[in-house]
Amino acid sequence: MRCIKPFRKLFKYTLLYGALLLCTLNASAQLSTIPFNKYEPLVNNGGTRNFEVNTSANVPLVSTWNIPLSFNSTAPRAIDSDLNNAAVWRSLVTLGSLTSAFLEVYDDQPGGRVVYPGGSYVGFVIEKFGVADLRNKVTVSTYLGSNPTGDSYEVDGAALELSVLSGGMSKVGLVTTTNFDRVRITFNVIGVATSRSVYYAEIVRPGTAPSVDCATSPNQLVPVIQESFPAIVKTGTIGA
């Protein structure tokens, strides 16, 4: 009977290891659903993705992520499959740091959050800024676990006004240098009774690209487009 106990213990540890391995493979499998070299929205599309969203706290009578006259948050709209559905933050007054708010997105799998590779572009599609918002700042930053990765990008409303997509949307994001499992957008607002809309987060997972030999093919025009290249749109300003 004594020789059965070690076997039971070994069997227990084997099951535990198998469960941990399965969870790890599950998180890795989620990364494999992200295509290479194209913008991919980080939203729940009916598959095995499990994106979750977290926001800064509502401040009564000052700012809120809730639907007007409701206790229901608009934040889940940023991760649903309707890319025209926006999470909306509303600032009712200006009181220093209280006019700052954030929204962050991550894919929480049984084995832990999905980790995305450094070198990926990650950002958000948000509502176009108006003329009154030109001094306001937007920051996109990444995290790994509870720690900032150090990758961060800040842009003002003047640049966002120029980076306009159809439907009055703008892109804002950065090319990361290190792995991350969470992306956050932060708004810093100067003004009264304003709002910010976040449609969804997105990623470009860099893949291989065709080589271009300028020596053997001079004056050749090569379109730098997605799916062939990890091409992105980057907002910014030049000069004072």
Sequence and secondary structure as in RCSB ss.txt:
>XXXX:A:sequence
MRCIKPFRKLFKYTLLYGALLLCTLNASAQLSTIPFNKYEPLVNNGGTRNFEVNTSANVPLVSTWNIPLSFNSTA
PRAIDSDLNNAAVWRSLVTLGSLTSAFLEVYDDQPGGRVVYPGGSYVGFVIEKFGVADLRNKVTVSTYLGSNPTG
DSYEVDGAALELSVLSGGMSKVGLVTTTNFDRVRITFNVIGVATSRSVYYAEIVRPGTAPSVDCATSPNQLVPVI
QESFPAIVKTGTIGA
>XXXX:A:secstr
 TTHHHHHHHHHHHHHHHHHHHHHHHHHHHHHTS BSSEEE S  SSS  EEEEE   BTTTEESB TTSS BSG
GGGGSS TT  EEEEE S  GGGGEEEEEEEEEETTEE  B TT EEEEEEE   GGGTT EEEEEEEETTEEEE
EEEEEEHHHHHHSB TTSEEEEEEE SS BSEEEEEEE  SSSEEEEEEEEEEEB        TTTSTT      
BTTB           
